[in-house]
Amino acid sequence: MPAIDAIDDLLGQHPRAGLGITPTPITKLARLSERFQCSAYVLRDDLTGFCLGGNKVRKLDYLIGDAIRSQADTLVTMKASSFSRNAAAAAAVLGLECHVVMPGSAQCHNPASGRLFDALGTRLHYIDGQAEDAVQQAHDMLIAKLRAGGRSVYVLHPGGSDAIGALGYVQAFREITEYSTDTGVHFDHILHATGSTGTQVGLMVGQNLSGYSTVITGIAVSQPADVQSRRVRELAATVSERFGLDWVPDNLVVDDQYLGEGYAIPSAEARSASELFARAEGLLLDDVYTAKAAAALVAYAQNGRIGTAQNVLFIHTGGNAGLFY
Ligand SMILES: Cc1ncc(COP(=O)(O)O)c(C=O)c1O
């Protein structure tokens, strides 16, 4: 029986901002299970209940908790992502200022995303060009300027995947463990999209602390498996050091077979998985994160990587805003 005490010892040291609604539901996908000949479940992290934020809400819950504890009055992050939009939303409701450094001019960005940032009162700083170096330099200069002006700045990793952000998915793993204890349903596999790595690292920390035996597979949506695995290991090492855990992820599984042509490019398998999930279960998946993970689930059920008697948990990490632009 997995234990949650060690998870609680870790999480108890870190304040949450109280964003969102958790635990999110875990439900059986009855029609897909029948079709796949296994028992498929979903963790509804598309329903984290704050600004259509999906998995970002869990990360921000701890990040903003940490920002408040460190008496920050200003958040700074970079890039036009659902993470920065949700950081902006959290800042707005908690009375903090939020600045986002945006690569390129306003015209380079989707107008729908711009409208959401405007609605949230975000201070956007567009810069010339898209080069990583230029964005980083503008970001660092902005932070220096804000600090020189007396602001107490909390810097948010773009994607929220630092040690504190990963705690959001340690919390999610705690909920999974509790579900298994309450229902007797033990998940042989857990499957989710992996990008900036915080989701996978948090889940793996939770697994390690609880001793829950399962295979957590990150379906790569942005990088080939070797690069993605290296990034997961790097964050895992940071987490271990920061929280004093004696842990290395020696059971890491990353699969890049569903990446298609690359980050943010839809694929035929993902489109077909998303139609299947919509028609069988009324579950909406975005094309470039959750649908790629769903394509893996479909293939694993077909090729026997998930056995007929096994339970698999698909983590729906959100991406709902992306359905509309
Ligand atoms: C909808 C969705 N799912 C999954 C991910 C991947 O999560 P992580 O960045 O924690 O690896 C992202 C990241 O942007 C996302 O937006």
The ligand as an SDF file (V2000), in Angstrom:
LIG
                    3D

 16 16  0  0  0  0  0  0  0  0999 V2000
   -1.6810   21.3610  -22.2520 C   0  0  0  0  0  0  0  0  0  0  0  0
   -0.3110   21.0080  -21.8410 C   0  0  0  0  0  0  0  0  0  0  0  0
   -0.0280   19.7290  -21.5290 N   0  0  0  0  0  0  0  0  0  0  0  0
    1.2040   19.3330  -21.1500 C   0  0  0  0  0  0  0  0  0  0  0  0
    2.2470   20.2350  -21.0790 C   0  0  0  0  0  0  0  0  0  0  0  0
    3.5850   19.7250  -20.6650 C   0  0  0  0  0  0  0  0  0  0  0  0
    3.7910   19.9300  -19.2940 O   0  0  0  0  0  0  0  0  0  0  0  0
    5.2390   20.2640  -18.7490 P   0  0  0  0  0  0  0  0  0  0  0  0
    5.6230   21.5800  -19.3900 O   0  0  0  0  0  0  0  0  0  0  0  0
    5.1010   20.3520  -17.2830 O   0  0  0  0  0  0  0  0  0  0  0  0
    6.1430   19.1850  -19.1830 O   0  0  0  0  0  0  0  0  0  0  0  0
    2.0160   21.5730  -21.3900 C   0  0  0  0  0  0  0  0  0  0  0  0
    3.1140   22.5520  -21.3330 C   0  0  0  0  0  0  0  0  0  0  0  0
    3.0470   23.6460  -21.8080 O   0  0  0  0  0  0  0  0  0  0  0  0
    0.7100   21.9790  -21.7780 C   0  0  0  0  0  0  0  0  0  0  0  0
    0.4250   23.2490  -22.0940 O   0  0  0  0  0  0  0  0  0  0  0  0
  1  2  1  0
  2  3  1  0
  2 15  2  0
  3  4  2  0
  4  5  1  0
  5  6  1  0
  5 12  2  0
  6  7  1  0
  7  8  1  0
  8  9  2  0
  8 10  1  0
  8 11  1  0
 12 13  1  0
 12 15  1  0
 13 14  2  0
 15 16  1  0
M  END
$$$$
